[in-house]
Amino acid sequence: MKAIKIIFGLLAGLFAVAHCVYLPILLVRGRHMSSVMGSLAGLCIGAGLSVVLFKSAFKKQTADR
């Protein structure tokens, strides 16, 4: 399960990086605001998913007493 979380975390991170590249291109070209906001939403969703998946994959196991 840990490997699956890491793989999906990497994919979500790459998705966020792709939107980091695409967002400035949209801003420079002066695209419609809905395109810019859609790209920004994709960036936030990808980054959030990546953080959550990596945190859960590398969470320390607490010892049950």
N, C-alpha and C positions, 0 to 999 in steps of 0.2 A: 504494500500500500504506500510505503514511503517513496518508492521509486516512481509510482504513478503521480503522486503529488508533486514531486520534483520536476517530472517531465511536463506536466500541465502548468506548473509555475513558470518554467522556462518559456513555454509557448505564450502564456499570458504576458510575460515580460517582453518577449519579442514583439508581440502585438502592440504593447505600449510604446516601445521604441520606434516602431513603424509610424505610429501616430505622432510621435515627437518630431519625426522627419517631415511628415506630411502636413502638419499644422502650420509651420512657418511658410510652406509653399502656398497654402491656401491664403494666408494673410498677405503675402507679397503680391499675389495675383489679384487680390481684391474680390474674392469670391463672395457669394451670398452668405449672410450671417448664419443661416441654418446649416450650411456645409461646415462652417468653422465650429459651430457649437456641437455638431455631430461628431466631428473629429476630436474635440475636447472631451466629450462624453466617453468616446472610445478609449482615449488616453487614461482617463480616470478609472474606468471600469477595468481595463487591463492591468493598471498599476495596483489597484486594490485587490484584485484576484491574485496577482502574483505575490503580494505581501502576505495575504491570508494563507495561501497554499504553502509558502516557504516557512511561515511561522508554525503551521501545524505539522509540517514534515520534520522540522528540527526541534520540536518541543521536547524538553527534558522530561523523562519519565520519573514521576515521584514514587518513592517506595511506600507501598501500603503497609501500615503497621497493624 
